[in-house]
Amino acid sequence: MKRPRILLTTASSPSHSGLDRIDSLTGLNYCEAIVQAGGLPLLASNLQPDLAESFLEGIDGLLLTGGADIDPYFYGQQPHAGLGKVDSERDEFELALYKAAKARNLPVLGVCRGIQLINVAEGGTLHQHLPALTNTIQHVQENRGSALAHELRLEPQSKLAKAVGSNKMRSNSFHHQAIDSLGAKLRVSAKTSDGIIEAVEGRSEQFVLAVQWHPEMSFKAHPEQHLPFQIFLEAVKTQTFGVKS
Ligand code: MN
């Protein structure tokens, strides 16, 4: 079986080994989810944004992974007192990758920080510190990543709802930020009962799907959690090989 090549973004993290080294890291579970959906995961370090075009040569889909808060500089706001650690070099590199993927009409999947990055790239803004909002439900669960927490209300016409076969599903939740104003060319495909946006899809020809939760942590215990990866890889395969497999 030919496997389409999926580029995954990473976090730049000082090495815990004591060596003078910065590690490029992301979860092995994202890679396993991509493999299970029929793709081949390849990881990109956060380098100069002008390398984004070159990174996408020979790549069939882009997965923007989870990580730290996004620097509010990129959506024109000052840092809220509750803002977490940011990595503006990663932000700049991922914004360039998203822009280059868009120019190539490449399918894009965003997870957690990924949905926020896509929203900022499309001109939207974020809630910088969700605990500052009143009347929200819990979005940083205490249980393990594989445990499901809050319920999602899916937009009936969304790709997600069609794949799930229902207007409801549950998800885990580990996020400090969330979409505030929605970026152009995006539509909401899931919310929680408190109105927080939990998934978006693209409005244009390009396949864009992004989720605020972490299906890569829960798909082994809950098979329906693998659906975002399956929908993404179906779009990638259709575009790359011209057929649904
Ligand atoms: Mn949530």
Residues whose N, C-alpha, C, O or C-beta is under 5 A from the ligand:
A	BS01	MN	H139 N172 S173
